[in-house]
Amino acid sequence: MLVNGVYYRTVWMESSNVCMINQLKLPHFFEIYKSTNHIETANAIKNMIIRGAPAIGAAGAYGVAQACFEAKKENFLVHVKNAVKLIKSTRPTAYDLFYAVERVFKKVEKAKDLEEAKKLSLEEAERIANESVEACKRIGEFGNRLIKSGSKILTHCNAGWLATVDWGTATAPAYFAKRKGKQIFVFVDETRPRCQGSKLTAWELLNEKIPHAIIADNAAGYYMRKGEVDIVITGADRVARNGDVANKIGTYEKAVLAKENGIPFYVAAPLSTFDIKIKSGDQIPIEKR
């Protein structure tokens, strides 16, 4: 992520602290929030200091590693189990969180003692974060092929740098297209009720120097009908086995409008967002705020 020309990841670990861009402060202030223990990390996820499926997956993985560093030698696994339970309770819909937390905990269960648990948990958390970066980069590379110079792209919510560890999902193709010298324009749905589009996606595009406009959520159909939109790309919180997608409220509406107006509609998501245990979208737990 480029912020005033300086590279950042959305979340990373320093010593036993989890550092993350405080998304509640954007777009007016850029601040790094430092979580000193797994409870603070869980609260940061729950209160949306950090948000976006891959981003909270990485944060959750680091939170499990934090729990290992906090634990005492005796019954350390009990402490970590409780931390896992707390972290998984923070956000019910985004599958990346459960995927990442469970991966780290499986490593901890195999550790012969606390010191090995610390080592294995941190290594696995870093591996998850790095895999996420690579997956999102590949999404950008593949998605770039769908975008022609002169394309006008519509996206909903924030599925960019801030929603992942790096690169983003839905906006990654736009970032790659820009780097390839393509002339593009992005329509940014404001995305109520928390306005992640107008607050976060627009802020990212500004830092990337990509021309864009924030539009009201109910204006998308108007621009599609006028022929102003060439392609729609959104992210996903969870993808079921049959391909059903759960994402920010309003995504279904954009899909229906795109189909009605003959506009290609794509969902960009890494494999960590796919939940093959769930048959269809009807089984996806939906967070309501």
C-alpha positions in Angstrom: 0.0 0.0 0.0 1.3 3.5 -0.9 0.5 6.2 1.6 1.9 9.5 0.5 4.4 7.5 -1.5 5.5 5.3 1.4 4.9 1.5 1.4 2.8 -0.1 4.2 1.1 -3.3 4.8 -2.3 -3.1 6.4 -1.3 -5.4 9.4 2.0 -6.8 10.6 3.7 -8.0 13.8 6.5 -6.3 15.7 7.9 -8.3 18.6 4.7 -9.4 20.3 2.7 -6.5 19.2 0.2 -6.5 16.2 0.4 -3.2 14.3 -2.4 -2.2 11.9 -3.6 0.9 10.1 -6.4 2.3 12.1 -9.2 2.4 9.6 -11.6 4.2 11.9 -9.4 7.3 11.6 -9.4 7.4 7.8 -9.6 9.3 5.6 -8.9 12.3 7.8 -6.0 10.9 9.8 -3.4 8.2 9.2 -2.6 6.4 12.4 -1.0 3.0 13.3 -2.8 1.2 16.0 -0.6 -1.1 18.1 -2.2 -4.0 19.9 -0.2 -5.4 22.8 -2.2 -8.6 23.5 -4.7 -11.0 21.9 -7.6 -9.3 23.6 -6.8 -6.0 22.1 -6.4 -7.6 18.7 -9.8 -9.3 19.1 -11.3 -5.9 20.0 -9.6 -4.2 17.1 -11.3 -6.8 14.8 -14.7 -6.5 16.4 -14.6 -2.7 16.5 -13.4 -2.6 12.9 -10.1 -0.8 13.6 -9.1 -3.4 11.0 -11.6 -4.9 8.6 -11.8 -6.8 5.3 -11.8 -10.6 5.2 -8.1 -11.3 4.4 -7.0 -8.5 6.7 -8.8 -9.8 9.7 -7.7 -13.3 8.8 -4.1 -12.1 9.1 -4.8 -10.1 12.3 -6.5 -13.1 13.8 -3.5 -15.3 13.0 -1.2 -12.8 14.7 -3.6 -12.7 17.6 -3.2 -16.5 18.2 0.6 -16.0 18.1 0.2 -13.3 20.7 -1.7 -15.7 22.9 1.3 -18.1 22.7 3.7 -15.3 23.8 1.4 -14.4 26.7 0.9 -17.9 27.9 2.6 -19.6 30.9 4.3 -23.0 30.5 1.7 -24.8 32.5 -1.5 -25.4 30.6 -0.5 -23.0 27.8 -2.8 -24.8 25.4 -5.8 -23.9 27.5 -4.9 -20.2 27.3 -4.5 -20.4 23.5 -7.8 -22.3 23.1 -9.6 -19.5 24.9 -7.9 -16.9 22.7 -8.9 -18.8 19.6 -12.5 -18.9 20.8 -12.5 -15.1 21.5 -10.9 -14.2 18.2 -13.3 -16.3 16.2 -16.3 -14.8 18.0 -15.5 -11.2 16.7 -16.9 -11.4 13.1 -19.1 -14.2 12.0 -19.3 -13.8 8.2 -15.7 -13.4 6.9 -14.3 -16.9 6.4 -10.7 -15.9 6.2 -10.7 -15.2 10.0 -11.7 -18.8 10.8 -9.4 -20.2 8.1 -6.3 -18.4 9.5 -7.0 -18.8 13.2 -7.6 -22.6 12.8 -4.4 -23.0 10.7 -2.3 -21.3 13.4 -3.9 -23.3 16.2 -3.3 -26.6 14.5 0.4 -25.7 14.5 0.2 -24.9 18.2 -1.4 -28.2 19.0 1.5 -30.0 17.5 4.1 -28.1 19.6 5.9 -30.2 22.2 6.2 -27.2 24.6 5.5 -23.5 24.9 8.7 -22.3 23.2 8.0 -24.4 20.2 4.4 -23.1 20.2 5.7 -19.5 20.1 7.9 -20.3 17.2 5.4 -22.3 15.1 2.6 -19.9 15.7 4.5 -16.9 14.6 5.9 -18.7 11.5 2.5 -19.8 10.5 0.9 -16.4 11.0 3.6 -14.8 8.9 3.2 -17.5 6.3 -0.6 -16.8 6.1 0.1 -13.0 5.7 2.6 -13.6 3.0 0.3 -16.1 1.2 -2.4 -13.5 1.3 -0.2 -10.9 -0.3 0.8 -13.3 -3.1 -2.8 -14.4 -3.7 -4.0 -10.8 -4.0 -1.2 -9.9 -6.3 -2.2 -12.8 -8.6 -5.8 -11.5 -8.5 -4.5 -8.2 -9.7 -2.4 -9.8 -12.5 -5.3 -12.0 -13.7 -7.9 -9.3 -13.3 -5.9 -6.8 -15.2 -6.5 -8.8 -18.3 -10.2 -8.0 -18.0 -9.6 -4.3 -18.1 -9.1 -2.3 -21.2 -7.6 1.1 -21.4 -10.4 3.6 -21.1 -12.5 1.2 -18.9 -14.8 2.6 -16.3 -15.0 0.3 -13.3 -17.6 0.2 -10.6 -16.8 -1.3 -7.2 -18.8 -1.6 -3.9 -17.5 -1.3 -0.3 -13.8 -1.5 0.2 -12.0 -4.6 -1.1 -8.7 -2.9 -1.7 -5.3 -2.6 0.1 -7.0 -1.9 3.5 -9.2 -5.0 3.3 -6.2 -7.3 2.8 -2.6 -7.5 3.9 -1.6 -5.9 0.6 -2.8 -5.3 -3.0 -6.5 -5.9 -2.3 -9.0 -8.1 -4.2 -11.6 -6.1 -6.1 -9.3 -3.1 -6.7 -6.1 -5.1 -7.3 -6.9 -5.3 -11.1 -7.3 -1.6 -11.2 -3.9 -1.0 -9.5 -2.2 -3.4 -11.9 -4.0 -1.7 -14.9 -2.7 1.6 -13.7 0.8 0.3 -13.5 0.5 -1.1 -17.0 -0.2 2.4 -18.2 -3.9 1.9 -18.9 -6.3 4.9 -18.5 -9.1 3.9 -16.1 -11.8 5.5 -14.0 -13.4 4.0 -10.9 -17.0 4.6 -9.7 -16.9 4.2 -5.9 -20.2 3.3 -4.2 -20.3 5.2 -0.9 -21.5 1.9 0.7 -23.7 2.7 3.6 -24.1 2.4 6.6 -20.4 2.7 7.4 -19.4 4.3 4.1 -16.3 2.1 3.5 -16.4 3.1 -0.2 -16.3 6.9 0.3 -14.0 6.7 3.3 -11.6 4.0 2.4 -11.7 3.0 -1.3 -11.7 6.6 -2.4 -8.7 7.3 -0.1 -6.8 4.4 -1.6 -7.5 5.5 -5.1 -6.4 9.0 -4.2 -3.1 7.7 -3.0 -2.7 5.6 -6.1 -3.6 8.6 -8.3 -6.4 6.8 -10.0 -9.3 9.0 -11.3 -12.5 8.2 -9.5 -15.8 9.5 -8.3 -17.8 8.7 -5.2 -21.5 8.0 -6.0 -24.5 7.3 -3.9 -25.3 3.6 -3.5 -28.6 4.0 -5.4 -27.0 5.8 -8.3 -25.2 2.8 -9.7 -28.1 1.7 -11.9 -28.3 5.2 -13.4 -24.7 5.1 -14.5 -25.0 1.6 -15.8 -28.2 2.5 -17.8 -26.3 5.4 -19.4 -23.5 3.2 -20.5 -21.0 4.8 -18.1 -19.9 1.5 -16.5 -17.9 -1.2 -18.4 -17.2 -3.7 -15.6 -18.2 -4.3 -12.0 -15.8 -5.9 -9.6 -16.5 -6.6 -5.9 -14.8 -8.6 -3.1 -16.3 -11.3 -0.9 -16.5 -12.1 2.8 -17.3 -15.8 2.1 -17.9 -18.1 -0.9 -19.9 -21.2 -0.4 -19.2 -24.6 -2.1 -21.8 -23.9 -4.9 -20.3 -20.5 -5.7 -22.8 -18.4 -3.7 -21.1 -15.2 -2.4 -21.7 -13.2 0.8 -20.4 -9.6 0.7 -21.4 -6.2 1.9 -25.1 -5.3 1.8 -25.9 -3.9 -1.6 -23.7 -6.3 -3.6 -26.6 -8.4 -4.7 -28.3 -5.3 -6.0 -25.2 -4.4 -8.1 -25.1 -7.9 -9.5 -28.8 -7.8 -10.6 -28.3 -4.3 -12.1 -25.2 -5.5 -14.0 -27.0 -8.5 -15.4 -30.0 -6.4 -16.4 -27.7 -3.9 -18.3 -25.4 -6.5 -19.8 -22.3 -5.5 -17.9 -19.7 -8.1 -16.8 -19.8 -8.7 -13.0 -16.9 -10.3 -11.2 -16.1 -11.3 -7.7 -12.5 -11.2 -6.7 -11.4 -13.4 -3.7 -8.5 -15.6 -2.6 -9.0 -19.3 -1.8 -8.9 -18.5 1.9 -12.4 -16.9 1.4 -13.9 -20.2 0.1 -15.7 -22.3 2.7 -16.2 -25.7 1.1 -17.9 -27.0 4.3 -21.0 -24.8 3.5 -23.2 -26.0 0.6 -24.8 -22.7 -0.3 -25.2 -19.1 0.7 -28.2 -19.9 2.8 -25.9 -21.4 5.4 -23.5 -18.5 5.6 -23.9 -16.6 9.0 -24.6 -13.0 8.3 -23.4 -10.3 10.6 -25.9 -7.6 11.3 -25.0 -4.3 12.9 
